[in-house]
Amino acid sequence: MSSLQPADSAPKTLTDYVYGQLRADIIDGKLAPESKLKIEHLRAEYNVGATPLREALSRLSSDGFVITEGQRGFRVSPISPEDLDDVTELRVTMELKALRNSLKHGKEDWESRVVATYYQLSKIEELDLFANLETWEQRNHDFHWALISACTSKWLLHFYNILYDQHKRYRNISLVANLGMRDVHLEHQRIYEAALARDANALCKETEAHIRQTAEITQQFLKEKTLY
């Protein structure tokens, strides 16, 4: 079994640090889609040198969060309904494969992680989510990560992390609408119960419905707000 680390594990170098900061700011929308990423401005903003910045931007380009424009530098990747559809389909494919693998290999330590993270998520979902969005986001991530944490494919987990964050980038655009238009706790409860029952088909069915519900609400929000 591979030794897994969550996506937000501590950075080891300056490049890792600025990569994490830039990635988070793109996902959170602090760096808007298609905005120009000027090295001098970013050096001042993140208090790092040009070399780790360029290395971080190149990594983000490989992950699809940044586009390289030849001699013109870097720009935040655009968003579109078509891209959201593509990300959603790929996330469903990767996550369901990871879930089946994790369910197959998960032992008592896996089950303990699922139980603990679901408990923490449930506690925050009993409160006003709109007053606790940052905490909910982290616990939501931790629960979904726990579910696949026994997956033995490092490549599957690598691409899962990229697709999860690409999907999150879109979901953040419509997070309030997403949480206000559905019973997200009930969705998580169904996923949790299927996982503990070791019912792979039910787990995949509930997880896919959960992901697609997010995408559908986000697509509607994009159309209503004409953000593209």
Residue, then its C-alpha position, 0 to 999 in steps of 0.5 A: m500500500s502506498s504511503l499517502q499524503p493529503a494535497d495540503s501537506a507542508p511545502k519543502t522548498l520555496t518553489d513548493y511554497v509558492y506553488g501551493q499559494l498560487r494554486a490555492d489563490i487560483i482555486d479560490g478565485k483570488l487570481a481570476p480566470e485569464s488574468k495575467l501573472k506578472i513575475e514582478h508583481l508576484r515576487a512582491e505579493y508572495n515575497v519570493g524570487a523569480t526562479p522559484l516563481r517560474e518553477a511554480l508557474s511551470r508546475l501549475s501549467s502542467d496541472g492545467f491551472v496556468i497557461t504559458e503564452g510563449q514570450r508573453g509569460f503566464r496567465v490563469s487558465p480560463i473557465s468555460p462550461e465545456d471545460l467544466d463538463d470535461v473536468t467533471e467526466l474525468r473526475v467521475t472516472m478517476e474517483l470511482k476507480a480510486l474508490r473501488n481500489s480503496l475499498k478493496h484494500g482498505k483495512e481497519d486504519w482506513e475505516s477509522r479515517v473514514v469514521a473520524t473524518y465523517y464525524q468531523l464533517s457531520k459536526i460542522e454540517e450541523l452548524d450554519l455552513f455559510a458562517n463556517l465555509e473555510t472549516w467545512e471546505q477542509r473537512n469536506h476535503d478530508f472526508h473525500w480523501a479518507l475514502i480513497s486513502a487506501c488506493t494503491s495507485k500513486w498515479l490515480l491519486h495524483f490525477y485525482n488531486i488535480l481533478y478534485d482541485q480543478h472541480k473545486r475551482y468551479r465549485n467555489i464560483s457557486l459555493v453558496a448556491n451549491l450549499g443552499m440548494r441541496d441537502v449536502h449532509l444527506e449526500h455525505q451520509r449516503i456515501y459514508e454508509a455505503a463505504l462502511a457497508r463495503d458496497a462498492n456499487a452503492l458507494c460509486k453511485e452515491t459519489e457520482a450523483h454527489i459530483r454531478q449535482t455539484a456540476e449541474i448547479t455550477q453550470q446553471f450558476l455560470k449561465e445565469k451570471t454569464l461569467y463566460 
